[in-house]
Amino acid sequence: MRAAIALGFIRELYKVEDLARGKSGAARLALRQEHSRKATDELKKWMDQEELSVLPESALGKAFTYARNQWKRLLRYLDDGDLDIDNNAAERALRGVVIGKKNWLFAGSDQGGVHAAVLYSMIESAKRNGVEPLAYLTDLFARVPTTRMSDLEKFLPDRWKPPNTS
């Protein structure tokens, strides 16, 4: 029952985030200050009351201890509209790394592993910037060898333009 109550508080925080999605940092901050701050204050008050009757070694007791120890960090997003409530986007970006970890044990050599890491970083950077990775890498490998060092910045994923649209 207590876990359901805690999840209810967290659900309220994510409802505010749903309202804030796509808005400017300032608008997100205003929504959070108006709604989320109150919800986190209520959650903290509830946890302080409930913690007195929860076994410290129980799953909920450990969750309360963790939340209490990390409280300031957990609330950091309330003071900056440009921060997300969680790190889900970063975890999604790393999912491929976790899934491929066993395969990369067989990169052939340490240098092969380094090359694989560089290529993976390039692919994920392209995806993060809304660039189709195959088109990006194909163009990159074709044009970089004949490009002056001073012009290489145009190949960064956030600046890259396919050759037909330059």
DAPE-V709111 format. One record per residue. N is the residue number from 1. OMEGA is omega as a letter, one per 20 degrees, with the letter a starting at -180 (NA if undefined). BURIAL is b if it has 9 or more other C-alpha atoms within 8 Angstrom, else e. D_CENTER is the distance of its C-alpha to the mean C-alpha in Angstrom with 1 decimal. Layout:
n->{N:N}
omega->{OMEGA:OMEGA}
burial->{BURIAL:BURIAL}
d_center->{D_CENTER:D_CENTER}
//
This chain:
n->{1:2:3:4:5:6:7:8:9:10:11:12:13:14:15:16:17:18:19:20:21:22:23:24:25:26:27:28:29:30:31:32:33:34:35:36:37:38:39:40:41:42:43:44:45:46:47:48:49:50:51:52:53:54:55:56:57:58:59:60:61:62:63:64:65:66:67:68:69:70:71:72:73:74:75:76:77:78:79:80:81:82:83:84:85:86:87:88:89:90:91:92:93:94:95:96:97:98:99:100:101:102:103:104:105:106:107:108:109:110:111:112:113:114:115:116:117:118:119:120:121:122:123:124:125:126:127:128:129:130:131:132:133:134:135:136:137:138:139:140:141:142:143:144:145:146:147:148:149:150:151:152:153:154:155:156:157:158:159:160:161:162:163:164:165:166}
omega->{r:r:r:r:r:r:r:r:a:r:r:r:r:r:r:r:r:r:a:a:r:r:r:r:a:r:r:r:a:r:a:a:a:a:a:a:r:a:r:r:r:r:a:r:r:r:r:r:a:a:a:a:r:r:a:a:r:r:a:r:r:r:r:a:r:a:r:a:a:a:a:r:r:a:a:a:a:a:a:a:r:r:r:r:a:r:a:a:r:r:r:a:a:a:r:r:a:a:a:a:a:r:a:r:a:a:r:a:r:r:r:r:r:r:r:r:r:a:r:r:r:a:a:r:r:a:a:a:r:a:r:a:a:r:a:a:r:r:a:a:r:a:a:a:a:a:r:r:a:a:a:a:a:r:r:a:a:a:a:r:r:a:a:a:a:NA}
burial->{e:e:e:e:e:b:e:e:b:e:e:b:b:e:e:b:b:e:e:b:e:e:e:e:b:e:b:b:b:b:b:b:b:e:b:b:b:b:b:b:e:e:b:e:e:e:b:e:e:e:b:e:e:b:e:e:e:e:e:b:b:b:e:b:b:e:b:e:e:e:e:e:e:e:b:e:b:b:e:b:b:b:e:e:e:e:e:e:e:e:e:e:e:e:e:e:e:e:e:e:e:e:e:b:e:e:b:e:e:e:e:b:b:e:e:b:e:e:e:e:e:e:b:b:b:b:b:e:e:e:b:e:b:e:e:b:b:e:b:b:e:e:e:e:e:e:e:e:e:e:e:b:e:e:b:e:b:e:e:b:e:b:e:e:e:e}
d_center->{30.0:28.1:24.9:25.4:25.9:22.8:20.8:22.7:21.5:17.8:18.7:20.1:17.0:15.1:18.2:17.9:14.3:15.9:18.6:16.4:14.4:15.6:17.5:17.7:16.2:19.7:20.1:16.9:18.1:21.5:20.5:18.6:21.6:24.0:22.5:19.6:21.5:24.5:22.6:21.0:24.5:26.1:23.7:24.5:28.2:28.2:26.5:29.1:31.9:30.8:30.0:33.7:34.5:31.7:32.4:30.2:29.9:29.0:25.5:25.4:26.9:24.3:21.5:23.5:23.9:20.3:19.4:22.4:21.5:17.9:18.9:18.7:15.1:14.2:15.9:14.5:12.6:16.1:17.5:15.1:14.7:12.2:9.6:7.6:9.2:6.6:3.4:4.5:3.3:3.0:5.7:7.3:7.6:9.3:11.3:14.1:14.4:15.1:17.4:19.2:19.7:23.2:24.2:23.3:25.7:28.4:27.5:31.1:30.8:28.5:28.7:27.8:24.6:23.9:24.6:22.4:19.4:20.2:20.6:17.4:15.5:17.6:16.9:13.1:13.6:16.1:14.0:11.2:14.3:16.0:18.6:20.4:20.1:23.7:25.3:23.3:24.3:27.8:28.4:27.0:29.2:32.2:32.0:30.6:33.8:35.9:33.7:34.6:32.2:32.1:30.8:27.9:25.3:25.9:24.3:20.8:18.6:18.1:22.0:23.4:25.9:27.7:31.3:32.9:31.1:31.4}
//
